[in-house]
Amino acid sequence: MRNSPLKGMKVKVSTQGYKRNSPDVNASSLIIPSGDITMEEVDFPILGIDNLGNRKIMQPGKKYKFKGSSVLEIPIKN
């Protein structure tokens, strides 16, 4: 299926992502069940990879649109 959720991943699904007040802010990776990502209230860059393989390094304060229906987020912290 072309636009199916990420398969084989054992990663928590989150609707709040890495926002500073999210209960998931310290997770090593998250799946966001949408292709529309906001980085508002996020304090660090995040690598986003959608279920179609599209990748973007997302910066705090910006909004992003992926072609896929879910996005794996991996924080980029020093």
N, CA, C and O of each residue as an XYZ file, in Angstrom:
312
protein
N       0.843     -1.179      0.000
C       0.000      0.000      0.000
C       0.885      1.239      0.000
O       1.758      1.369      0.858
N       0.684      2.123     -0.918
C       1.554      3.267     -1.147
C       1.642      4.213      0.036
O       2.726      4.720      0.327
N       0.555      4.467      0.719
C       0.546      5.481      1.758
C       0.205      4.879      3.118
O      -0.499      5.499      3.915
N       0.702      3.671      3.381
C       0.412      2.996      4.636
C       1.332      3.504      5.745
O       2.395      4.058      5.462
N       0.932      3.319      7.006
C       1.794      3.727      8.116
C       3.123      2.985      8.069
O       3.240      1.949      7.414
N       4.114      3.513      8.760
C       5.430      2.884      8.809
C       5.296      1.499      9.435
O       4.811      1.360     10.558
N       5.728      0.481      8.702
C       5.569     -0.898      9.152
C       6.845     -1.405      9.808
O       7.946     -0.984      9.453
N       6.689     -2.314     10.767
C       7.832     -2.943     11.410
C       8.522     -2.073     12.442
O       9.541     -2.478     13.002
N       7.996     -0.894     12.704
C       8.620      0.019     13.662
C       7.973     -0.162     15.031
O       6.749     -0.246     15.131
N       8.776     -0.223     16.071
C       8.258     -0.267     17.438
C       8.597      1.069     18.080
O       9.444      1.163     18.968
N       7.919      2.083     17.608
C       8.144      3.455     18.050
C       6.807      4.008     18.509
O       5.774      3.715     17.907
N       6.818      4.796     19.557
C       5.585      5.364     20.102
C       4.951      6.326     19.104
O       5.637      7.128     18.471
N       3.632      6.233     18.977
C       2.874      7.191     18.169
C       2.501      8.350     19.075
O       2.021      8.144     20.190
N       2.719      9.570     18.598
C       2.458     10.768     19.395
C       1.783     11.829     18.546
O       2.128     12.015     17.379
N       0.831     12.516     19.128
C       0.224     13.658     18.433
C       0.843     14.972     18.899
O       0.640     16.007     18.265
N       1.600     14.944     20.005
C       2.231     16.156     20.524
C       3.699     16.270     20.147
O       4.279     17.353     20.217
N       4.296     15.168     19.752
C       5.680     15.188     19.302
C       6.646     15.717     20.346
O       6.542     15.395     21.530
N       7.592     16.539     19.890
C       8.670     17.033     20.749
C       8.446     18.457     21.257
O       9.408     19.146     21.594
N       7.202     18.902     21.317
C       6.923     20.220     21.897
C       7.427     20.242     23.331
O       7.414     19.218     24.015
N       7.870     21.401     23.786
C       8.536     21.482     25.089
C       7.683     20.971     26.249
O       8.245     20.507     27.242
N       6.372     21.035     26.171
C       5.516     20.557     27.261
C       4.895     19.188     26.978
O       4.014     18.746     27.716
N       5.341     18.523     25.931
C       4.813     17.206     25.565
C       5.330     16.132     26.521
O       6.486     16.194     26.940
N       4.507     15.159     26.871
C       5.009     14.042     27.682
C       6.028     13.189     26.922
O       6.710     12.360     27.524
N       6.135     13.385     25.607
C       7.041     12.603     24.768
C       8.333     13.338     24.413
O       9.107     12.852     23.588
N       8.578     14.494     25.017
C       9.697     15.350     24.606
C      11.061     14.659     24.709
O      11.984     15.023     23.980
N      11.206     13.678     25.590
C      12.503     13.010     25.763
C      12.609     11.666     25.052
O      13.584     10.942     25.255
N      11.633     11.319     24.227
C      11.669     10.044     23.498
C      12.808     10.045     22.475
O      13.166     11.092     21.936
N      13.369      8.868     22.213
C      14.466      8.773     21.243
C      13.962      8.893     19.809
O      14.711      9.305     18.923
N      12.695      8.536     19.571
C      12.062      8.727     18.268
C      10.558      8.597     18.463
O      10.095      7.985     19.425
N       9.804      9.178     17.539
C       8.344      9.161     17.607
C       7.768      9.019     16.209
O       8.416      9.382     15.227
N       6.566      8.499     16.118
C       5.823      8.516     14.862
C       4.662      9.485     15.027
O       3.879      9.383     15.971
N       4.563     10.419     14.103
C       3.467     11.374     14.072
C       2.489     10.877     13.000
O       2.882     10.706     11.846
N       1.216     10.643     13.367
C       0.264     10.070     12.414
C      -0.334     11.099     11.457
O      -1.553     11.180     11.300
N       0.530     11.878     10.825
C       0.110     12.933      9.898
C       1.298     13.322      9.042
O       2.446     13.113      9.434
N       1.031     13.884      7.878
C       2.093     14.435      7.044
C       2.291     15.921      7.269
O       3.212     16.516      6.707
N       1.432     16.534      8.090
C       1.527     17.962      8.411
C       2.194     18.099      9.771
O       1.648     17.668     10.787
N       3.370     18.697      9.782
C       4.174     18.795     11.001
C       4.413     20.263     11.350
O       4.837     21.056     10.510
N       4.131     20.605     12.603
C       4.496     21.938     13.085
C       5.650     21.795     14.074
O       5.668     20.892     14.911
N       6.587     22.685     13.957
C       7.725     22.711     14.867
C       7.582     23.850     15.867
O       8.549     24.214     16.535
N       6.381     24.416     15.974
C       6.117     25.444     16.972
C       6.252     24.829     18.358
O       5.772     23.720     18.589
N       6.889     25.523     19.270
C       7.140     25.075     20.646
C       8.126     23.912     20.727
O       8.206     23.242     21.756
N       8.875     23.666     19.657
C       9.940     22.652     19.663
C      11.266     23.409     19.735
O      11.463     24.396     19.025
N      12.174     22.941     20.597
C      13.398     23.691     20.890
C      14.659     23.183     20.199
O      15.750     23.680     20.479
N      14.536     22.206     19.303
C      15.722     21.634     18.642
C      15.313     21.086     17.279
O      14.137     20.792     17.065
N      16.264     20.943     16.351
C      15.938     20.383     15.041
C      15.600     18.896     15.134
O      16.036     18.193     16.046
N      14.813     18.444     14.167
C      14.371     17.054     14.119
C      14.481     16.554     12.684
O      14.122     17.258     11.741
N      14.981     15.332     12.531
C      14.962     14.660     11.235
C      13.598     14.008     11.089
O      13.195     13.220     11.944
N      12.882     14.327     10.015
C      11.591     13.721      9.735
C      11.683     12.844      8.496
O      12.219     13.270      7.473
N      11.166     11.623      8.580
C      11.153     10.682      7.452
C       9.733     10.146      7.338
O       9.247      9.477      8.250
N       9.067     10.435      6.228
C       7.695      9.946      6.101
C       7.665      8.507      5.608
O       8.700      7.943      5.252
N       6.471      7.916      5.590
C       6.334      6.512      5.228
C       6.552      6.253      3.743
O       6.490      5.107      3.298
N       6.805      7.306      2.977
C       7.168      7.149      1.565
C       8.670      7.323      1.349
O       9.151      7.201      0.222
N       9.419      7.612      2.429
C      10.863      7.760      2.345
C      11.353      9.190      2.187
O      12.561      9.412      2.106
N      10.454     10.165      2.140
C      10.857     11.568      2.029
C      11.468     12.029      3.349
O      10.945     11.730      4.423
N      12.584     12.762      3.259
C      13.315     13.205      4.455
C      13.467     14.714      4.464
O      13.658     15.347      3.425
N      13.376     15.276      5.663
C      13.622     16.712      5.846
C      14.224     16.910      7.227
O      13.838     16.242      8.185
N      15.172     17.833      7.322
C      15.623     18.294      8.629
C      14.754     19.496      8.952
O      14.783     20.510      8.254
N      13.982     19.365     10.020
C      13.002     20.383     10.380
C      13.561     21.272     11.486
O      14.165     20.789     12.444
N      13.352     22.559     11.340
C      13.880     23.544     12.280
C      12.780     24.069     13.199
O      11.623     24.164     12.788
N      13.132     24.412     14.446
C      12.158     24.948     15.386
C      11.404     26.152     14.823
O      11.972     26.987     14.119
N      10.114     26.221     15.150
C       9.289     27.364     14.778
C       8.683     27.317     13.386
O       7.904     28.205     13.039
N       9.005     26.324     12.580
C       8.511     26.269     11.201
C       7.457     25.182     11.035
O       7.245     24.370     11.935
N       6.797     25.172      9.876
C       5.796     24.155      9.544
C       6.256     23.397      8.307
O       6.886     23.969      7.418
N       5.939     22.106      8.254
C       6.376     21.247      7.165
C       5.229     20.371      6.695
O       4.365     19.984      7.483
N       5.226     20.060      5.396
C       4.223     19.171      4.811
C       4.962     18.042      4.103
O       5.791     18.281      3.225
N       4.652     16.813      4.494
C       5.211     15.624      3.866
C       4.146     14.996      2.978
O       2.952     15.140      3.240
N       4.572     14.302      1.933
C       3.632     13.621      1.039
C       3.015     12.395      1.695
O       1.895     12.015      1.357
N       3.725     11.773      2.623
C       3.246     10.577      3.292
C       2.189     10.876      4.345
O       1.876     12.033      4.628
N       1.644      9.798      4.922
C       0.577      9.930      5.916
C       1.064      9.815      7.355
O       0.286     10.034      8.284
N       2.340      9.475      7.560
C       2.924      9.438      8.895
C       4.397      9.781      8.785
O       5.025      9.568      7.748
N       4.940     10.320      9.880
C       6.333     10.791      9.874
C       7.064     10.253     11.099
O       6.617     10.432     12.232
N       8.199      9.587     10.856
C       9.105      9.199     11.927
C       9.955     10.421     12.261
O      10.595     11.004     11.385
N       9.955     10.802     13.538
C      10.756     11.949     13.967
C      11.909     11.463     14.846
O      11.716     10.678     15.774
N      13.109     11.948     14.530
C      14.302     11.633     15.299
C      14.968     12.952     15.676
O      15.399     13.699     14.797
N      15.057     13.252     16.984
C      15.648     14.528     17.386
C      17.136     14.611     17.041
O      17.862     13.617     17.079
N      17.555     15.803     16.712
C      18.971     16.077     16.448
C      19.442     16.975     17.578
O      19.244     18.190     17.551
N      20.064     16.364     18.564
C      20.542     17.110     19.744
C      22.036     16.913     19.864
O      22.566     15.852     19.535
N      22.713     17.953     20.342
C      24.164     17.852     20.567
C      24.453     17.250     21.914
O      25.617     17.086     22.280
